């Protein structure tokens, strides 16, 4: 890709998701070091914790789909050129 061409939206999604994953890891790790290891039992408001867990499990799927779309877009552009 020439440097002047814009970044595809799927590649931007991958970039943002990877930034979010790294920010969550750094902040979560530092908070855990400060507060100590929490109990690993699911706390009483289960819906709240599942609300955190489900997006965290879906994020890698979003990254993989966007990454595949980027490669598909790049291969189409290469064959058209």
PDB file of N, CA, C and O in Angstrom, chain B, residues numbered from 101:
ATOM      1  N   UNK B 101       0.836  -1.178   0.000  1.00  0.00           N
ATOM      2  CA  UNK B 101       0.000   0.000   0.000  1.00  0.00           C
ATOM      3  C   UNK B 101       0.879   1.238   0.000  1.00  0.00           C
ATOM      4  O   UNK B 101       1.837   1.308   0.770  1.00  0.00           O
ATOM      5  N   UNK B 102       0.586   2.192  -0.822  1.00  0.00           N
ATOM      6  CA  UNK B 102       1.339   3.447  -0.796  1.00  0.00           C
ATOM      7  C   UNK B 102       1.092   4.184   0.516  1.00  0.00           C
ATOM      8  O   UNK B 102       0.016   4.066   1.101  1.00  0.00           O
ATOM      9  N   UNK B 103       2.078   4.941   0.978  1.00  0.00           N
ATOM     10  CA  UNK B 103       1.911   5.648   2.250  1.00  0.00           C
ATOM     11  C   UNK B 103       0.773   6.657   2.249  1.00  0.00           C
ATOM     12  O   UNK B 103       0.251   6.989   3.313  1.00  0.00           O
ATOM     13  N   UNK B 104       0.375   7.155   1.078  1.00  0.00           N
ATOM     14  CA  UNK B 104      -0.666   8.173   1.041  1.00  0.00           C
ATOM     15  C   UNK B 104      -2.077   7.591   1.084  1.00  0.00           C
ATOM     16  O   UNK B 104      -3.040   8.336   1.262  1.00  0.00           O
ATOM     17  N   UNK B 105      -2.217   6.271   0.924  1.00  0.00           N
ATOM     18  CA  UNK B 105      -3.556   5.682   0.930  1.00  0.00           C
ATOM     19  C   UNK B 105      -4.084   5.598   2.364  1.00  0.00           C
ATOM     20  O   UNK B 105      -3.311   5.359   3.292  1.00  0.00           O
ATOM     21  N   UNK B 106      -5.385   5.791   2.553  1.00  0.00           N
ATOM     22  CA  UNK B 106      -5.957   5.757   3.907  1.00  0.00           C
ATOM     23  C   UNK B 106      -5.980   4.331   4.459  1.00  0.00           C
ATOM     24  O   UNK B 106      -6.002   3.355   3.709  1.00  0.00           O
ATOM     25  N   UNK B 107      -5.975   4.239   5.768  1.00  0.00           N
ATOM     26  CA  UNK B 107      -6.027   2.941   6.435  1.00  0.00           C
ATOM     27  C   UNK B 107      -7.444   2.380   6.310  1.00  0.00           C
ATOM     28  O   UNK B 107      -8.408   3.100   6.575  1.00  0.00           O
ATOM     29  N   UNK B 108      -7.595   1.108   5.912  1.00  0.00           N
ATOM     30  CA  UNK B 108      -8.940   0.521   5.828  1.00  0.00           C
ATOM     31  C   UNK B 108      -9.616   0.496   7.201  1.00  0.00           C
ATOM     32  O   UNK B 108      -8.944   0.412   8.228  1.00  0.00           O
ATOM     33  N   UNK B 109     -10.939   0.568   7.210  1.00  0.00           N
ATOM     34  CA  UNK B 109     -11.694   0.596   8.467  1.00  0.00           C
ATOM     35  C   UNK B 109     -11.443  -0.669   9.281  1.00  0.00           C
ATOM     36  O   UNK B 109     -11.339  -0.599  10.505  1.00  0.00           O
ATOM     37  N   UNK B 110     -11.345  -1.820   8.626  1.00  0.00           N
ATOM     38  CA  UNK B 110     -11.119  -3.066   9.367  1.00  0.00           C
ATOM     39  C   UNK B 110      -9.766  -3.046  10.071  1.00  0.00           C
ATOM     40  O   UNK B 110      -9.635  -3.579  11.173  1.00  0.00           O
ATOM     41  N   UNK B 111      -8.769  -2.443   9.451  1.00  0.00           N
ATOM     42  CA  UNK B 111      -7.460  -2.354  10.084  1.00  0.00           C
ATOM     43  C   UNK B 111      -7.502  -1.381  11.258  1.00  0.00           C
ATOM     44  O   UNK B 111      -6.829  -1.594  12.267  1.00  0.00           O
ATOM     45  N   UNK B 112      -8.285  -0.321  11.132  1.00  0.00           N
ATOM     46  CA  UNK B 112      -8.440   0.622  12.241  1.00  0.00           C
ATOM     47  C   UNK B 112      -9.146  -0.048  13.428  1.00  0.00           C
ATOM     48  O   UNK B 112      -8.810   0.216  14.582  1.00  0.00           O
ATOM     49  N   UNK B 113     -10.128  -0.917  13.137  1.00  0.00           N
ATOM     50  CA  UNK B 113     -10.830  -1.651  14.203  1.00  0.00           C
ATOM     51  C   UNK B 113      -9.859  -2.549  14.948  1.00  0.00           C
ATOM     52  O   UNK B 113      -9.881  -2.604  16.177  1.00  0.00           O
ATOM     53  N   UNK B 114      -9.003  -3.257  14.211  1.00  0.00           N
ATOM     54  CA  UNK B 114      -7.994  -4.110  14.844  1.00  0.00           C
ATOM     55  C   UNK B 114      -7.078  -3.264  15.710  1.00  0.00           C
ATOM     56  O   UNK B 114      -6.761  -3.653  16.834  1.00  0.00           O
ATOM     57  N   UNK B 115      -6.651  -2.124  15.212  1.00  0.00           N
ATOM     58  CA  UNK B 115      -5.753  -1.246  15.956  1.00  0.00           C
ATOM     59  C   UNK B 115      -6.395  -0.766  17.261  1.00  0.00           C
ATOM     60  O   UNK B 115      -5.754  -0.781  18.312  1.00  0.00           O
ATOM     61  N   UNK B 116      -7.652  -0.343  17.195  1.00  0.00           N
ATOM     62  CA  UNK B 116      -8.352   0.145  18.389  1.00  0.00           C
ATOM     63  C   UNK B 116      -8.566  -0.988  19.394  1.00  0.00           C
ATOM     64  O   UNK B 116      -8.386  -0.797  20.596  1.00  0.00           O
ATOM     65  N   UNK B 117      -8.949  -2.158  18.902  1.00  0.00           N
ATOM     66  CA  UNK B 117      -9.173  -3.297  19.799  1.00  0.00           C
ATOM     67  C   UNK B 117      -7.886  -3.709  20.499  1.00  0.00           C
ATOM     68  O   UNK B 117      -7.900  -3.987  21.698  1.00  0.00           O
ATOM     69  N   UNK B 118      -6.778  -3.754  19.776  1.00  0.00           N
ATOM     70  CA  UNK B 118      -5.505  -4.101  20.399  1.00  0.00           C
ATOM     71  C   UNK B 118      -5.084  -3.057  21.423  1.00  0.00           C
ATOM     72  O   UNK B 118      -4.505  -3.397  22.455  1.00  0.00           O
ATOM     73  N   UNK B 119      -5.371  -1.791  21.145  1.00  0.00           N
ATOM     74  CA  UNK B 119      -5.088  -0.747  22.125  1.00  0.00           C
ATOM     75  C   UNK B 119      -5.918  -0.950  23.388  1.00  0.00           C
ATOM     76  O   UNK B 119      -5.405  -0.813  24.499  1.00  0.00           O
ATOM     77  N   UNK B 120      -7.211  -1.280  23.221  1.00  0.00           N
ATOM     78  CA  UNK B 120      -8.077  -1.520  24.380  1.00  0.00           C
ATOM     79  C   UNK B 120      -7.600  -2.717  25.193  1.00  0.00           C
ATOM     80  O   UNK B 120      -7.581  -2.665  26.423  1.00  0.00           O
ATOM     81  N   UNK B 121      -7.216  -3.787  24.516  1.00  0.00           N
ATOM     82  CA  UNK B 121      -6.727  -4.976  25.224  1.00  0.00           C
ATOM     83  C   UNK B 121      -5.475  -4.636  26.026  1.00  0.00           C
ATOM     84  O   UNK B 121      -5.345  -5.043  27.180  1.00  0.00           O
ATOM     85  N   UNK B 122      -4.559  -3.894  25.418  1.00  0.00           N
ATOM     86  CA  UNK B 122      -3.330  -3.548  26.142  1.00  0.00           C
ATOM     87  C   UNK B 122      -3.613  -2.602  27.309  1.00  0.00           C
ATOM     88  O   UNK B 122      -3.004  -2.737  28.370  1.00  0.00           O
ATOM     89  N   UNK B 123      -4.524  -1.652  27.130  1.00  0.00           N
ATOM     90  CA  UNK B 123      -4.860  -0.736  28.220  1.00  0.00           C
ATOM     91  C   UNK B 123      -5.523  -1.475  29.382  1.00  0.00           C
ATOM     92  O   UNK B 123      -5.222  -1.208  30.545  1.00  0.00           O
ATOM     93  N   UNK B 124      -6.421  -2.400  29.065  1.00  0.00           N
ATOM     94  CA  UNK B 124      -7.077  -3.184  30.114  1.00  0.00           C
ATOM     95  C   UNK B 124      -6.060  -4.037  30.854  1.00  0.00           C
ATOM     96  O   UNK B 124      -6.120  -4.158  32.078  1.00  0.00           O
ATOM     97  N   UNK B 125      -5.130  -4.627  30.122  1.00  0.00           N
ATOM     98  CA  UNK B 125      -4.118  -5.476  30.751  1.00  0.00           C
ATOM     99  C   UNK B 125      -3.210  -4.679  31.676  1.00  0.00           C
ATOM    100  O   UNK B 125      -2.927  -5.106  32.795  1.00  0.00           O
ATOM    101  N   UNK B 126      -2.756  -3.529  31.212  1.00  0.00           N
ATOM    102  CA  UNK B 126      -1.853  -2.713  32.029  1.00  0.00           C
ATOM    103  C   UNK B 126      -2.569  -2.164  33.255  1.00  0.00           C
ATOM    104  O   UNK B 126      -2.047  -2.250  34.367  1.00  0.00           O
ATOM    105  N   UNK B 127      -3.752  -1.605  33.064  1.00  0.00           N
ATOM    106  CA  UNK B 127      -4.483  -1.034  34.202  1.00  0.00           C
ATOM    107  C   UNK B 127      -4.943  -2.124  35.169  1.00  0.00           C
ATOM    108  O   UNK B 127      -4.855  -1.959  36.385  1.00  0.00           O
ATOM    109  N   UNK B 128      -5.433  -3.233  34.624  1.00  0.00           N
ATOM    110  CA  UNK B 128      -5.869  -4.325  35.493  1.00  0.00           C
ATOM    111  C   UNK B 128      -4.725  -4.931  36.276  1.00  0.00           C
ATOM    112  O   UNK B 128      -4.867  -5.240  37.459  1.00  0.00           O
ATOM    113  N   UNK B 129      -3.592  -5.100  35.618  1.00  0.00           N
ATOM    114  CA  UNK B 129      -2.421  -5.653  36.303  1.00  0.00           C
ATOM    115  C   UNK B 129      -1.904  -4.741  37.392  1.00  0.00           C
ATOM    116  O   UNK B 129      -1.557  -5.201  38.479  1.00  0.00           O
ATOM    117  N   UNK B 130      -1.851  -3.453  37.110  1.00  0.00           N
ATOM    118  CA  UNK B 130      -1.362  -2.520  38.131  1.00  0.00           C
ATOM    119  C   UNK B 130      -2.348  -2.409  39.294  1.00  0.00           C
ATOM    120  O   UNK B 130      -1.934  -2.289  40.447  1.00  0.00           O
ATOM    121  N   UNK B 131      -3.639  -2.447  39.002  1.00  0.00           N
ATOM    122  CA  UNK B 131      -4.644  -2.405  40.070  1.00  0.00           C
ATOM    123  C   UNK B 131      -4.567  -3.661  40.931  1.00  0.00           C
ATOM    124  O   UNK B 131      -4.694  -3.589  42.154  1.00  0.00           O
ATOM    125  N   UNK B 132      -4.359  -4.806  40.298  1.00  0.00           N
ATOM    126  CA  UNK B 132      -4.238  -6.051  41.060  1.00  0.00           C
ATOM    127  C   UNK B 132      -2.977  -6.037  41.918  1.00  0.00           C
ATOM    128  O   UNK B 132      -2.989  -6.541  43.042  1.00  0.00           O
ATOM    129  N   UNK B 133      -1.890  -5.465  41.401  1.00  0.00           N
ATOM    130  CA  UNK B 133      -0.666  -5.376  42.214  1.00  0.00           C
ATOM    131  C   UNK B 133      -0.881  -4.449  43.404  1.00  0.00           C
ATOM    132  O   UNK B 133      -0.345  -4.696  44.484  1.00  0.00           O
ATOM    133  N   UNK B 134      -1.649  -3.397  43.221  1.00  0.00           N
ATOM    134  CA  UNK B 134      -1.892  -2.439  44.303  1.00  0.00           C
ATOM    135  C   UNK B 134      -2.848  -3.003  45.357  1.00  0.00           C
ATOM    136  O   UNK B 134      -2.599  -2.881  46.557  1.00  0.00           O
ATOM    137  N   UNK B 135      -3.945  -3.622  44.902  1.00  0.00           N
ATOM    138  CA  UNK B 135      -4.970  -4.109  45.828  1.00  0.00           C
ATOM    139  C   UNK B 135      -4.735  -5.528  46.312  1.00  0.00           C
ATOM    140  O   UNK B 135      -5.275  -5.918  47.348  1.00  0.00           O
ATOM    141  N   UNK B 136      -3.952  -6.303  45.597  1.00  0.00           N
ATOM    142  CA  UNK B 136      -3.734  -7.696  45.951  1.00  0.00           C
ATOM    143  C   UNK B 136      -4.666  -8.601  45.163  1.00  0.00           C
ATOM    144  O   UNK B 136      -5.581  -8.132  44.487  1.00  0.00           O
ATOM    145  N   UNK B 137      -4.425  -9.902  45.256  1.00  0.00           N
ATOM    146  CA  UNK B 137      -5.222 -10.890  44.520  1.00  0.00           C
ATOM    147  C   UNK B 137      -6.644 -10.958  45.090  1.00  0.00           C
ATOM    148  O   UNK B 137      -6.815 -11.218  46.281  1.00  0.00           O
ATOM    149  N   UNK B 138      -7.665 -10.728  44.256  1.00  0.00           N
ATOM    150  CA  UNK B 138      -9.046 -10.814  44.754  1.00  0.00           C
ATOM    151  C   UNK B 138      -9.508 -12.271  44.853  1.00  0.00           C
ATOM    152  O   UNK B 138      -8.858 -13.181  44.339  1.00  0.00           O
ATOM    153  N   UNK B 139     -10.639 -12.466  45.522  1.00  0.00           N
ATOM    154  CA  UNK B 139     -11.246 -13.791  45.535  1.00  0.00           C
ATOM    155  C   UNK B 139     -11.686 -14.127  44.117  1.00  0.00           C
ATOM    156  O   UNK B 139     -12.169 -13.262  43.387  1.00  0.00           O
ATOM    157  N   UNK B 140     -11.516 -15.382  43.734  1.00  0.00           N
ATOM    158  CA  UNK B 140     -11.845 -15.758  42.359  1.00  0.00           C
ATOM    159  C   UNK B 140     -13.265 -16.287  42.225  1.00  0.00           C
ATOM    160  O   UNK B 140     -13.660 -16.717  41.141  1.00  0.00           O
ATOM    161  N   UNK B 141     -14.029 -16.264  43.291  1.00  0.00           N
ATOM    162  CA  UNK B 141     -15.446 -16.684  43.223  1.00  0.00           C
ATOM    163  C   UNK B 141     -16.244 -15.575  42.564  1.00  0.00           C
ATOM    164  O   UNK B 141     -15.960 -14.401  42.803  1.00  0.00           O
ATOM    165  N   UNK B 142     -17.233 -15.905  41.743  1.00  0.00           N
ATOM    166  CA  UNK B 142     -18.075 -14.924  41.067  1.00  0.00           C
ATOM    167  C   UNK B 142     -18.874 -14.153  42.131  1.00  0.00           C
ATOM    168  O   UNK B 142     -19.618 -14.762  42.899  1.00  0.00           O
ATOM    169  N   UNK B 143     -18.725 -12.808  42.183  1.00  0.00           N
ATOM    170  CA  UNK B 143     -19.398 -12.007  43.211  1.00  0.00           C
ATOM    171  C   UNK B 143     -20.914 -12.071  43.089  1.00  0.00           C
ATOM    172  O   UNK B 143     -21.435 -12.455  42.042  1.00  0.00           O
ATOM    173  N   UNK B 144     -21.628 -11.697  44.150  1.00  0.00           N
ATOM    174  CA  UNK B 144     -23.090 -11.814  44.178  1.00  0.00           C
ATOM    175  C   UNK B 144     -23.848 -11.147  43.034  1.00  0.00           C
ATOM    176  O   UNK B 144     -24.771 -11.772  42.512  1.00  0.00           O
ATOM    177  N   UNK B 145     -23.529  -9.926  42.604  1.00  0.00           N
ATOM    178  CA  UNK B 145     -24.288  -9.438  41.433  1.00  0.00           C
ATOM    179  C   UNK B 145     -23.719 -10.078  40.157  1.00  0.00           C
ATOM    180  O   UNK B 145     -22.954  -9.449  39.425  1.00  0.00           O
ATOM    181  N   UNK B 146     -24.102 -11.329  39.905  1.00  0.00           N
ATOM    182  CA  UNK B 146     -23.523 -12.092  38.794  1.00  0.00           C
ATOM    183  C   UNK B 146     -23.727 -11.415  37.447  1.00  0.00           C
ATOM    184  O   UNK B 146     -22.857 -11.500  36.581  1.00  0.00           O
ATOM    185  N   UNK B 147     -24.844 -10.753  37.256  1.00  0.00           N
ATOM    186  CA  UNK B 147     -25.129 -10.106  35.976  1.00  0.00           C
ATOM    187  C   UNK B 147     -24.095  -9.022  35.667  1.00  0.00           C
ATOM    188  O   UNK B 147     -23.716  -8.835  34.511  1.00  0.00           O
ATOM    189  N   UNK B 148     -23.643  -8.313  36.697  1.00  0.00           N
ATOM    190  CA  UNK B 148     -22.644  -7.264  36.491  1.00  0.00           C
ATOM    191  C   UNK B 148     -21.333  -7.874  36.016  1.00  0.00           C
ATOM    192  O   UNK B 148     -20.718  -7.366  35.078  1.00  0.00           O
ATOM    193  N   UNK B 149     -20.906  -8.946  36.647  1.00  0.00           N
ATOM    194  CA  UNK B 149     -19.636  -9.559  36.290  1.00  0.00           C
ATOM    195  C   UNK B 149     -19.716 -10.261  34.943  1.00  0.00           C
ATOM    196  O   UNK B 149     -18.737 -10.291  34.197  1.00  0.00           O
ATOM    197  N   UNK B 150     -20.864 -10.821  34.631  1.00  0.00           N
ATOM    198  CA  UNK B 150     -21.031 -11.417  33.303  1.00  0.00           C
ATOM    199  C   UNK B 150     -21.062 -10.331  32.231  1.00  0.00           C
ATOM    200  O   UNK B 150     -20.656 -10.564  31.092  1.00  0.00           O
ATOM    201  N   UNK B 151     -21.543  -9.147  32.598  1.00  0.00           N
ATOM    202  CA  UNK B 151     -21.513  -8.014  31.682  1.00  0.00           C
ATOM    203  C   UNK B 151     -20.096  -7.576  31.350  1.00  0.00           C
ATOM    204  O   UNK B 151     -19.853  -7.045  30.267  1.00  0.00           O
ATOM    205  N   UNK B 152     -19.163  -7.788  32.262  1.00  0.00           N
ATOM    206  CA  UNK B 152     -17.753  -7.519  31.980  1.00  0.00           C
ATOM    207  C   UNK B 152     -17.123  -8.663  31.202  1.00  0.00           C
ATOM    208  O   UNK B 152     -16.297  -8.437  30.316  1.00  0.00           O
ATOM    209  N   UNK B 153     -17.508  -9.883  31.528  1.00  0.00           N
ATOM    210  CA  UNK B 153     -16.877 -11.069  30.952  1.00  0.00           C
ATOM    211  C   UNK B 153     -17.227 -11.270  29.483  1.00  0.00           C
ATOM    212  O   UNK B 153     -16.347 -11.579  28.679  1.00  0.00           O
ATOM    213  N   UNK B 154     -18.481 -11.102  29.124  1.00  0.00           N
ATOM    214  CA  UNK B 154     -18.921 -11.389  27.748  1.00  0.00           C
ATOM    215  C   UNK B 154     -18.223 -10.483  26.729  1.00  0.00           C
ATOM    216  O   UNK B 154     -17.720 -11.006  25.734  1.00  0.00           O
ATOM    217  N   UNK B 155     -18.162  -9.161  26.911  1.00  0.00           N
ATOM    218  CA  UNK B 155     -17.411  -8.346  25.939  1.00  0.00           C
ATOM    219  C   UNK B 155     -15.927  -8.704  25.893  1.00  0.00           C
ATOM    220  O   UNK B 155     -15.299  -8.633  24.836  1.00  0.00           O
ATOM    221  N   UNK B 156     -15.373  -9.087  27.035  1.00  0.00           N
ATOM    222  CA  UNK B 156     -13.962  -9.471  27.062  1.00  0.00           C
ATOM    223  C   UNK B 156     -13.718 -10.742  26.249  1.00  0.00           C
ATOM    224  O   UNK B 156     -12.653 -10.898  25.651  1.00  0.00           O
ATOM    225  N   UNK B 157     -14.676 -11.630  26.222  1.00  0.00           N
ATOM    226  CA  UNK B 157     -14.543 -12.849  25.433  1.00  0.00           C
ATOM    227  C   UNK B 157     -14.848 -12.605  23.956  1.00  0.00           C
ATOM    228  O   UNK B 157     -14.333 -13.322  23.098  1.00  0.00           O
ATOM    229  N   UNK B 158     -15.672 -11.613  23.647  1.00  0.00           N
ATOM    230  CA  UNK B 158     -16.014 -11.318  22.255  1.00  0.00           C
ATOM    231  C   UNK B 158     -14.955 -10.478  21.549  1.00  0.00           C
ATOM    232  O   UNK B 158     -14.866 -10.508  20.321  1.00  0.00           O
ATOM    233  N   UNK B 159     -14.165  -9.742  22.290  1.00  0.00           N
ATOM    234  CA  UNK B 159     -13.174  -8.862  21.682  1.00  0.00           C
ATOM    235  C   UNK B 159     -12.170  -9.599  20.791  1.00  0.00           C
ATOM    236  O   UNK B 159     -11.877  -9.100  19.704  1.00  0.00           O
ATOM    237  N   UNK B 160     -11.628 -10.752  21.183  1.00  0.00           N
ATOM    238  CA  UNK B 160     -10.722 -11.462  20.273  1.00  0.00           C
ATOM    239  C   UNK B 160     -11.405 -11.891  18.970  1.00  0.00           C
ATOM    240  O   UNK B 160     -10.761 -11.921  17.922  1.00  0.00           O
ATOM    241  N   UNK B 161     -12.683 -12.218  19.020  1.00  0.00           N
ATOM    242  CA  UNK B 161     -13.411 -12.592  17.810  1.00  0.00           C
ATOM    243  C   UNK B 161     -13.520 -11.389  16.877  1.00  0.00           C
ATOM    244  O   UNK B 161     -13.338 -11.523  15.667  1.00  0.00           O
ATOM    245  N   UNK B 162     -13.817 -10.218  17.434  1.00  0.00           N
ATOM    246  CA  UNK B 162     -13.901  -8.994  16.634  1.00  0.00           C
ATOM    247  C   UNK B 162     -12.549  -8.689  15.992  1.00  0.00           C
ATOM    248  O   UNK B 162     -12.488  -8.310  14.822  1.00  0.00           O
ATOM    249  N   UNK B 163     -11.472  -8.851  16.749  1.00  0.00           N
ATOM    250  CA  UNK B 163     -10.128  -8.605  16.223  1.00  0.00           C
ATOM    251  C   UNK B 163      -9.826  -9.564  15.074  1.00  0.00           C
ATOM    252  O   UNK B 163      -9.315  -9.143  14.036  1.00  0.00           O
ATOM    253  N   UNK B 164     -10.137 -10.847  15.250  1.00  0.00           N
ATOM    254  CA  UNK B 164      -9.844 -11.836  14.210  1.00  0.00           C
ATOM    255  C   UNK B 164     -10.646 -11.581  12.935  1.00  0.00           C
ATOM    256  O   UNK B 164     -10.108 -11.704  11.835  1.00  0.00           O
ATOM    257  N   UNK B 165     -11.911 -11.231  13.068  1.00  0.00           N
ATOM    258  CA  UNK B 165     -12.749 -10.967  11.893  1.00  0.00           C
ATOM    259  C   UNK B 165     -12.266  -9.716  11.161  1.00  0.00           C
ATOM    260  O   UNK B 165     -12.190  -9.712   9.933  1.00  0.00           O
ATOM    261  N   UNK B 166     -11.942  -8.670  11.890  1.00  0.00           N
ATOM    262  CA  UNK B 166     -11.453  -7.448  11.260  1.00  0.00           C
ATOM    263  C   UNK B 166     -10.101  -7.676  10.595  1.00  0.00           C
ATOM    264  O   UNK B 166      -9.831  -7.126   9.528  1.00  0.00           O
ATOM    265  N   UNK B 167      -9.263  -8.475  11.214  1.00  0.00           N
ATOM    266  CA  UNK B 167      -7.952  -8.788  10.630  1.00  0.00           C
ATOM    267  C   UNK B 167      -8.117  -9.584   9.337  1.00  0.00           C
ATOM    268  O   UNK B 167      -7.427  -9.324   8.351  1.00  0.00           O
ATOM    269  N   UNK B 168      -9.028 -10.547   9.343  1.00  0.00           N
ATOM    270  CA  UNK B 168      -9.292 -11.326   8.126  1.00  0.00           C
ATOM    271  C   UNK B 168      -9.855 -10.431   7.022  1.00  0.00           C
ATOM    272  O   UNK B 168      -9.509 -10.600   5.852  1.00  0.00           O
ATOM    273  N   UNK B 169     -10.707  -9.494   7.380  1.00  0.00           N
ATOM    274  CA  UNK B 169     -11.255  -8.575   6.388  1.00  0.00           C
ATOM    275  C   UNK B 169     -10.171  -7.684   5.798  1.00  0.00           C
ATOM    276  O   UNK B 169     -10.217  -7.356   4.613  1.00  0.00           O
ATOM    277  N   UNK B 170      -9.206  -7.293   6.606  1.00  0.00           N
ATOM    278  CA  UNK B 170      -8.097  -6.482   6.112  1.00  0.00           C
ATOM    279  C   UNK B 170      -7.281  -7.256   5.085  1.00  0.00           C
ATOM    280  O   UNK B 170      -6.924  -6.721   4.035  1.00  0.00           O
ATOM    281  N   UNK B 171      -6.987  -8.522   5.390  1.00  0.00           N
ATOM    282  CA  UNK B 171      -6.216  -9.339   4.456  1.00  0.00           C
ATOM    283  C   UNK B 171      -7.004  -9.595   3.170  1.00  0.00           C
ATOM    284  O   UNK B 171      -6.435  -9.597   2.078  1.00  0.00           O
ATOM    285  N   UNK B 172      -8.292  -9.806   3.301  1.00  0.00           N
ATOM    286  CA  UNK B 172      -9.132 -10.026   2.126  1.00  0.00           C
ATOM    287  C   UNK B 172      -9.135  -8.776   1.241  1.00  0.00           C
ATOM    288  O   UNK B 172      -9.039  -8.870   0.018  1.00  0.00           O
ATOM    289  N   UNK B 173      -9.243  -7.622   1.871  1.00  0.00           N
ATOM    290  CA  UNK B 173      -9.243  -6.355   1.130  1.00  0.00           C
ATOM    291  C   UNK B 173      -7.891  -6.128   0.443  1.00  0.00           C
ATOM    292  O   UNK B 173      -7.842  -5.673  -0.700  1.00  0.00           O
ATOM    293  N   UNK B 174      -6.804  -6.445   1.138  1.00  0.00           N
ATOM    294  CA  UNK B 174      -5.462  -6.248   0.568  1.00  0.00           C
ATOM    295  C   UNK B 174      -5.203  -7.192  -0.590  1.00  0.00           C
ATOM    296  O   UNK B 174      -4.584  -6.804  -1.581  1.00  0.00           O
ATOM    297  N   UNK B 175      -5.671  -8.436  -0.477  1.00  0.00           N
ATOM    298  CA  UNK B 175      -5.449  -9.387  -1.567  1.00  0.00           C
ATOM    299  C   UNK B 175      -6.285  -9.025  -2.803  1.00  0.00           C
ATOM    300  O   UNK B 175      -5.829  -9.221  -3.929  1.00  0.00           O
ATOM    301  N   UNK B 176      -7.480  -8.511  -2.610  1.00  0.00           N
ATOM    302  CA  UNK B 176      -8.288  -8.058  -3.734  1.00  0.00           C
ATOM    303  C   UNK B 176      -7.643  -6.864  -4.435  1.00  0.00           C
ATOM    304  O   UNK B 176      -7.643  -6.780  -5.663  1.00  0.00           O
ATOM    305  N   UNK B 177      -7.099  -5.952  -3.650  1.00  0.00           N
ATOM    306  CA  UNK B 177      -6.448  -4.776  -4.225  1.00  0.00           C
ATOM    307  C   UNK B 177      -5.187  -5.175  -4.982  1.00  0.00           C
ATOM    308  O   UNK B 177      -4.860  -4.579  -6.009  1.00  0.00           O
ATOM    309  N   UNK B 178      -4.478  -6.184  -4.477  1.00  0.00           N
ATOM    310  CA  UNK B 178      -3.254  -6.627  -5.150  1.00  0.00           C
ATOM    311  C   UNK B 178      -3.564  -7.322  -6.469  1.00  0.00           C
ATOM    312  O   UNK B 178      -2.814  -7.159  -7.432  1.00  0.00           O
ATOM    313  N   UNK B 179      -4.644  -8.090  -6.543  1.00  0.00           N
ATOM    314  CA  UNK B 179      -4.995  -8.770  -7.781  1.00  0.00           C
ATOM    315  C   UNK B 179      -5.595  -7.806  -8.800  1.00  0.00           C
ATOM    316  O   UNK B 179      -5.494  -8.037 -10.004  1.00  0.00           O
ATOM    317  N   UNK B 180      -6.217  -6.728  -8.326  1.00  0.00           N
ATOM    318  CA  UNK B 180      -6.803  -5.741  -9.239  1.00  0.00           C
ATOM    319  C   UNK B 180      -5.738  -4.840  -9.854  1.00  0.00           C
ATOM    320  O   UNK B 180      -5.929  -4.294 -10.941  1.00  0.00           O
ATOM    321  N   UNK B 181      -4.624  -4.689  -9.158  1.00  0.00           N
ATOM    322  CA  UNK B 181      -3.562  -3.784  -9.656  1.00  0.00           C
ATOM    323  C   UNK B 181      -2.682  -4.419 -10.696  1.00  0.00           C
ATOM    324  O   UNK B 181      -1.758  -3.778 -11.197  1.00  0.00           O
TER     325      UNK B 181
END
